[in-house]
Amino acid sequence: MGMKRQRYVTKDGKCRVNLGPIKDKSRFLSDIFTTLVDLKYRWFLCVFTACYLSTWLAFGLVYLLDAWLRGDVAHAGDPDWPACFENVDGFLSALLLSVESQRTIGYGSRQVSAHCWEGVLLIMLQSILGSIIDALMVGCMFVKISRPQQRAQTLIFSKHCVISERDEKLCLLFRIGDLRESHMVDAKIRAKLIKSRQTKEGEFIPLEQSEINLGYDTGGDRLLLVEPQTITHVINNSSPFWDVGGESLRRERFEIIVILEGIVEASGMTCQARTSYTEDEILWGHRFESCMLLEEGAFRVDYGAFDKTFDVHTSPSSAKAKSEEKEREVKGHLTPD
C-alpha cells in the first residue's frame, strides 16, 4: 500500500503548510490587533479575561497601598476620619472599589473622596485605561465574530474535475455553487497549478505555482453566482495541460487550487472559499449532468445532481497532439497530388 497523498490544500480549503520556528516574534506584537483576532477562541477568551483581571487586581493593590499609607485602613468605620478611600479596610474591599470604578457600577458603599488628589488621579487613570481595554477587546471580539470564514461553508465545489470537449476544444471543467439565497457580490474565480519540477539547469523547484486561465481575458472569471456555475479552462498552447493526455494524466503529480472570492451581501466583507483537485480527482472523458430544472414561475436547482457526471466519447490524445494532427490534415489537403 502506497503512502497517503500529501495535499497542499485540503478539500475544505485548509492550507497544509506549517511554519517553522520564528525567532523574531516581536513582529506579531507590532500588529497586536491582528494577532489577537487570529488567536483561537479559547486563547482569545483567556487574554480577554486576563486583561480585565490584571487591571482590577493592579489598581486594587494600588488603592489598598494608598489607603494603608494614609491610615484609612486603620481608621475604617471612624466617621470623624477624613478618609481618602471610604470603607476600604482590606484587599477585598479595595478590589471591589477597583471593579466598581472601572465598570462604573457604583454601589455607593465605597468611593474615593475629595480629601486626596492622588485618589482622583488614580480613578481618572483607571477609567482611561479601562476604556482603552474595552475598545480593544470589544473591537477584536466583533471582528472575530463577524469574520466571513463561516460563509465559505455554504460555497460548494464539485468533488471532481472533468475533461471533455466543448466546441471542438479540449476543456477542463469543475462546478461551484452557493447554498444561500443571499448572493455573493462581485464573485471572482481563479485557479493555480501546484507542481514541483526540475529546470534544464538541474534546479529543483518544489511546489511551483502557475496560473490556470479561467477566462480572465474574456471576463469569464467574474460570476453571477445565482445558480451553480460550471467553470471552464480551455486547454490551449498556453495551458499547463497542453501536452497532457488521458494516459499521461495518470502518471502526473500535481494539484489544482481553486479560489473563489466575493463580497458577502449581508455584511459587505470579503469572503474566500478554497478547494483543491489532485490528478486522481480529474475524470477524463466525463461531463457534468445538468442540475437546473424549470418549474412554474422560476428555475429550480437540483443539488442532488451537483456532483454527478456521465461518460462522453473523448479521445485520449492531448490537446497538443490533436492540434498537430489537425495541422497535418490541413497540410495534407493543401499539398497538390
TAKASUL-V678067 format. One record per pair of residues at least 12 apart in sequence whose ideal C-beta (glycine too) atoms are under 10 Angstrom apart, sorted by the first residue. I is the first residue (numbers start at 1). GAP is how many residues later the second one is. Records with the same first field share a line. If there is no record, write none. Layout:
BEGIN
I: GAP ; GAP
END
This chain:
BEGIN
5: 248 ; 250 ; 273 ; 274 ; 275 ; 276
6: 249 ; 272
7: 187 ; 248 ; 250 ; 269 ; 270 ; 271
8: 184 ; 186 ; 187 ; 199 ; 201 ; 246 ; 247 ; 248 ; 249 ; 268 ; 270
9: 183 ; 185 ; 246 ; 247 ; 248 ; 249 ; 250 ; 265 ; 266 ; 267 ; 268
10: 264 ; 265 ; 266
11: 146 ; 148 ; 263 ; 264 ; 265 ; 266 ; 267 ; 270
12: 140 ; 141 ; 145 ; 261 ; 262 ; 263 ; 264
13: 136 ; 139 ; 140 ; 142 ; 144 ; 244 ; 245 ; 246 ; 247 ; 259 ; 260 ; 261 ; 262 ; 263
14: 260 ; 262
15: 242 ; 259 ; 261
16: 260
17: 190
32: 104 ; 108
33: 103 ; 106 ; 107 ; 110
34: 106 ; 109
35: 12 ; 105
36: 12 ; 15 ; 100 ; 101 ; 103 ; 104 ; 105 ; 107 ; 108
37: 102 ; 103 ; 104 ; 105 ; 106 ; 107 ; 110
38: 102 ; 106 ; 109
39: 101 ; 105
41: 100 ; 103 ; 104
44: 93 ; 96 ; 97 ; 100
45: 96
47: 90 ; 93
48: 85 ; 88 ; 89 ; 90 ; 92 ; 93
49: 88
51: 78 ; 79 ; 81 ; 82 ; 83 ; 85 ; 86
52: 47 ; 50 ; 51 ; 78 ; 81 ; 82 ; 85
53: 46
54: 79
55: 43 ; 44 ; 47 ; 71 ; 74 ; 75 ; 77 ; 78
56: 39 ; 40 ; 41 ; 42 ; 43 ; 44 ; 45 ; 46 ; 47 ; 70 ; 74
57: 34 ; 37 ; 38 ; 41 ; 42
58: 40 ; 68 ; 71
59: 35 ; 36 ; 38 ; 39 ; 40 ; 42 ; 43 ; 63 ; 64 ; 66 ; 67 ; 70 ; 71
60: 28 ; 31 ; 32 ; 33 ; 34 ; 35 ; 36 ; 37 ; 38 ; 39 ; 41
61: 30 ; 33 ; 34 ; 37
62: 32 ; 36 ; 56 ; 57 ; 60 ; 63 ; 64
63: 21 ; 22 ; 25 ; 28 ; 30 ; 31 ; 32 ; 33 ; 34 ; 35 ; 38 ; 47 ; 49 ; 56 ; 59 ; 60 ; 63
64: 21 ; 24 ; 25 ; 26 ; 27 ; 28 ; 29 ; 30 ; 31 ; 33 ; 34
65: 29
66: 18 ; 19 ; 22 ; 28 ; 46 ; 50 ; 52 ; 53 ; 56
67: 16 ; 17 ; 18 ; 19 ; 20 ; 21 ; 22 ; 23 ; 26 ; 27 ; 30 ; 45 ; 49 ; 52
68: 17 ; 20 ; 22 ; 26
69: 15 ; 49
70: 12 ; 13 ; 14 ; 15 ; 18 ; 45 ; 46 ; 48 ; 49
71: 12 ; 13
72: 12 ; 13 ; 14 ; 15 ; 16 ; 17 ; 22 ; 41 ; 43 ; 44 ; 47
73: 12 ; 15 ; 16 ; 17 ; 18 ; 20 ; 21
74: 15
75: 14
76: 12 ; 13 ; 14 ; 17
77: 12
81: 34
82: 31 ; 32 ; 33 ; 34
83: 27 ; 28 ; 29 ; 30 ; 32 ; 33 ; 36
84: 28 ; 29 ; 30 ; 31 ; 32 ; 33 ; 34 ; 35 ; 36 ; 38
85: 12 ; 25 ; 26 ; 27 ; 28 ; 30 ; 31 ; 34 ; 37
86: 23 ; 24 ; 25 ; 26 ; 27 ; 29 ; 33
87: 21 ; 22 ; 23 ; 24
88: 22 ; 23 ; 24
89: 21
93: 16 ; 17
94: 16
96: 13 ; 14
97: 12 ; 13 ; 14 ; 15 ; 22 ; 25 ; 26 ; 29
98: 24 ; 25 ; 28 ; 32
101: 21 ; 22 ; 25 ; 26 ; 29
102: 21 ; 24 ; 25 ; 27 ; 28 ; 29 ; 31 ; 32
103: 27 ; 31
104: 23 ; 26
111: 12
143: 126
146: 118 ; 121 ; 123
147: 120 ; 122 ; 124
148: 114 ; 115 ; 116 ; 118 ; 119 ; 120 ; 121 ; 122 ; 123 ; 124 ; 125
149: 120 ; 122 ; 123 ; 124
150: 121
151: 27 ; 29 ; 31 ; 33 ; 111 ; 113 ; 114 ; 115 ; 116 ; 118 ; 119 ; 120 ; 121 ; 122
152: 108 ; 110 ; 112 ; 119 ; 120 ; 121 ; 122 ; 123
153: 26 ; 27 ; 120
154: 23 ; 24 ; 25 ; 26 ; 28 ; 30 ; 117 ; 119
155: 21 ; 22 ; 23 ; 24 ; 25 ; 29 ; 32 ; 70 ; 105 ; 107 ; 116 ; 117 ; 118 ; 119 ; 120
156: 19 ; 20 ; 21 ; 22 ; 23 ; 72 ; 104 ; 117 ; 119 ; 147 ; 150 ; 151
157: 17 ; 18 ; 19 ; 20 ; 74 ; 101 ; 103 ; 116 ; 117 ; 118 ; 119 ; 120 ; 149 ; 150
158: 15 ; 16 ; 17 ; 18 ; 19 ; 70 ; 72 ; 73 ; 100 ; 117 ; 119 ; 123 ; 130 ; 148 ; 149 ; 150 ; 151
159: 15 ; 16 ; 116 ; 118 ; 122 ; 124 ; 147 ; 148 ; 149 ; 150
160: 13 ; 14 ; 15 ; 117 ; 120 ; 121 ; 122 ; 123 ; 126 ; 128 ; 147 ; 149
161: 12 ; 13 ; 14 ; 30 ; 70 ; 72 ; 95 ; 97 ; 116 ; 117 ; 118 ; 120 ; 121 ; 122 ; 123 ; 125 ; 148
162: 12 ; 13 ; 68 ; 120 ; 121 ; 122 ; 123 ; 124 ; 125 ; 126 ; 147 ; 148 ; 150 ; 152
163: 70 ; 72 ; 78 ; 81 ; 82 ; 83 ; 86 ; 119 ; 120 ; 121 ; 122 ; 123 ; 124 ; 151 ; 156
164: 119 ; 120 ; 121 ; 122 ; 123 ; 124 ; 145 ; 147 ; 148 ; 149 ; 150
165: 70 ; 120 ; 122 ; 147 ; 148 ; 149 ; 150 ; 154 ; 157
166: 64 ; 66 ; 68 ; 121
167: 67
168: 154 ; 158
169: 63 ; 65 ; 66 ; 67 ; 150 ; 153
170: 63 ; 64 ; 65 ; 66 ; 69 ; 71 ; 72 ; 74 ; 75 ; 114 ; 144 ; 145 ; 147 ; 148 ; 149 ; 150 ; 152 ; 153
171: 59 ; 60 ; 61 ; 62 ; 63 ; 64 ; 65 ; 68 ; 70 ; 116 ; 148
172: 19 ; 40 ; 42 ; 59 ; 60 ; 61 ; 62 ; 63 ; 67 ; 69 ; 72 ; 84 ; 105 ; 110 ; 112
173: 57 ; 58 ; 59 ; 60 ; 110 ; 113 ; 114 ; 115 ; 136
174: 15 ; 17 ; 40 ; 55 ; 56 ; 57 ; 58 ; 59 ; 82 ; 84 ; 101 ; 103 ; 107 ; 108 ; 114
175: 53 ; 54 ; 55 ; 56 ; 113 ; 114 ; 116 ; 131 ; 132 ; 133 ; 134
176: 13 ; 47 ; 49 ; 52 ; 53 ; 54 ; 55 ; 82 ; 84 ; 97 ; 99 ; 130
177: 48 ; 50 ; 51 ; 52 ; 114 ; 124 ; 126 ; 129
178: 45 ; 47 ; 48 ; 49 ; 50 ; 51 ; 82 ; 84 ; 95 ; 123
179: 122 ; 124
180: 45 ; 84 ; 85 ; 86
181: 45 ; 84
182: 82 ; 83 ; 84 ; 85
183: 40 ; 41 ; 42 ; 43 ; 79 ; 80 ; 81 ; 82
184: 39 ; 40 ; 41 ; 42 ; 76 ; 77 ; 78 ; 79 ; 80 ; 81 ; 86 ; 87 ; 89
185: 39 ; 40 ; 77 ; 78 ; 79 ; 80 ; 83 ; 85 ; 86
186: 36 ; 37 ; 38 ; 75 ; 76 ; 77 ; 84
187: 34 ; 35 ; 36 ; 37 ; 38 ; 39 ; 42 ; 73 ; 74 ; 75 ; 76 ; 84 ; 86
188: 26 ; 28 ; 33 ; 34 ; 35 ; 71 ; 72 ; 73 ; 74 ; 84
189: 25 ; 26 ; 27 ; 31 ; 32 ; 33 ; 34 ; 36 ; 40 ; 42 ; 69 ; 70 ; 71 ; 72 ; 73 ; 84
190: 21 ; 22 ; 23 ; 24 ; 25 ; 26 ; 31 ; 41 ; 67 ; 68 ; 69 ; 70 ; 71
191: 19 ; 20 ; 21 ; 22 ; 23 ; 30 ; 40 ; 42 ; 65 ; 66 ; 67 ; 68 ; 69 ; 85 ; 86
192: 16 ; 17 ; 18 ; 19 ; 20 ; 48 ; 63 ; 64 ; 65 ; 66 ; 67 ; 84
193: 15 ; 16 ; 17 ; 18 ; 19 ; 46 ; 47 ; 48 ; 61 ; 62 ; 63 ; 64
194: 12 ; 13 ; 14 ; 15 ; 16 ; 59 ; 60 ; 61 ; 62 ; 63 ; 82 ; 84
195: 12 ; 13 ; 14 ; 15 ; 45 ; 57 ; 58 ; 59 ; 60 ; 61 ; 84
196: 12 ; 57 ; 58
197: 13 ; 57
207: 48
208: 46
209: 48
210: 29 ; 30 ; 44
211: 27 ; 28 ; 29
212: 19 ; 21 ; 23 ; 27 ; 28 ; 29 ; 44 ; 45 ; 46
213: 19 ; 20 ; 21 ; 22 ; 23 ; 25 ; 26 ; 27
214: 17 ; 18 ; 19 ; 20 ; 44
215: 16 ; 17 ; 18 ; 19
218: 16
220: 12 ; 13 ; 14
222: 40
223: 37 ; 39
225: 35 ; 37
226: 73 ; 75
227: 64 ; 65 ; 72 ; 73 ; 74
228: 60 ; 62 ; 63 ; 64 ; 73 ; 74 ; 75 ; 77 ; 78
229: 31
230: 57 ; 58 ; 60 ; 61
231: 27 ; 29
233: 23
234: 85
235: 83 ; 84 ; 85 ; 87 ; 88
236: 83 ; 84 ; 87
237: 82 ; 83 ; 86
239: 80 ; 81
240: 14 ; 16
241: 13 ; 15 ; 41 ; 77 ; 78 ; 79
242: 76 ; 77 ; 78 ; 79 ; 81
243: 75 ; 76 ; 77 ; 78
244: 35 ; 38 ; 40 ; 74 ; 75 ; 76
245: 39 ; 70 ; 71 ; 72 ; 73 ; 74 ; 75 ; 76 ; 77
246: 38 ; 39 ; 68 ; 69 ; 70 ; 71 ; 72
247: 37 ; 69 ; 70 ; 71
248: 68 ; 70
249: 30 ; 31 ; 33 ; 34 ; 35 ; 67 ; 69
250: 29 ; 30 ; 32 ; 34
251: 28
252: 26 ; 27 ; 28 ; 30
253: 25 ; 26 ; 27
254: 23 ; 24 ; 25 ; 28
255: 21 ; 22 ; 23 ; 24 ; 26
256: 19 ; 20 ; 21 ; 22 ; 23 ; 25 ; 26
257: 17 ; 18 ; 19 ; 20
258: 15 ; 16 ; 17 ; 18 ; 19
259: 13 ; 14 ; 15 ; 16 ; 17
260: 12 ; 13 ; 14 ; 15
261: 12 ; 13
283: 26 ; 28
284: 27 ; 30 ; 31 ; 32
285: 24 ; 25 ; 26 ; 27 ; 28 ; 29 ; 30 ; 31
286: 22 ; 23 ; 24 ; 25 ; 26 ; 28
287: 22 ; 23 ; 24 ; 25 ; 27
288: 17 ; 18 ; 19 ; 20 ; 21 ; 22
289: 13 ; 15 ; 16 ; 17 ; 18 ; 19 ; 20 ; 21
290: 12 ; 15 ; 18
291: 12 ; 13 ; 14 ; 15 ; 16 ; 17
292: 13
293: 12
END
